[in-house]
Amino acid sequence: MSRANTSSVDMEDGYKLAHYGKQKMLASQTEFQTTNSDSEEQVINARKAANLALAKAKAKKKAKMAKASRKKNK
């Protein structure tokens, strides 16, 4: 694999992180692809549900971190 960056800074971790993010994005895109244009509304609803689930998980994690922070600062 040739590297785009030729500087002396090692970017291997950055490349791994970018690759992981790209894989996650492609997986979520293929999850919602359909061959039928009639089911477009279902796809939109599925995306809404998936985004809502991700938002709930993020909020739950954020609340847990805030609780831990409050407990630490007592």
N, C-alpha and C positions, 0 to 999 in steps of 0.2 A: 504494500500500500504506500503510495507516495504521499508525502505530507505537503499540504498547502502552505504551511508556515515554516520558514527556514531560519527563524530566529533561534537564539540560544536558549530560549525559555521552553521547558518541556510542557507541551500541551496535551499529553496523552490522556489525562483525566478529563480535560475539556472535551476531547474528541469522544471519549466514552459516554460522557453525559449527553452530548449532542446526539449521538447515535441512539441512546436509550430514549430520549425525548422524541426523536423521529419515529422510532418503532412504536411508541405509545400512540402518537398522532395517526400513523398509518393504520394501526389496529382499530382505532376508534372510527376512522373514516370507512374502512371496509365493513365494519359492523353495521353501518347504516346504509350501505349501498344496496339498491334494489334494481331489478330489471323492469319492474312494472311501474309506470308513471301514475297508475291509479292509487297506489299505496303511498303516495307522497305525504298525505296527511298523517298516516301512521308513522312514517319516518320522522316527521316533525315532532309528533308526540313522543316518540321514543327518544329523540334527542333532548327534548325538554325534561323527560324523566331522568335520563342519564345525567344531564347537567344539574338537575335538582339534587340527585343523589350525591354527586360530587360536592355540591355546595354544602349539603348537610354534613357530610363527612369532614369538610374543611372547617365548618363552624364548630363541630363537636371537638375537633382537635385543638382549635384555637381556644375554646372554653376550658378545655382540660389544662392547656398551658397557662392560661390566666389564673386558674385555680391554684396550680402549683406555684405560680409566682406570688400570689397573695399569701399562700401558706408559708413560703420561704421568707417573705418580708415581715411576718408577724414578730 
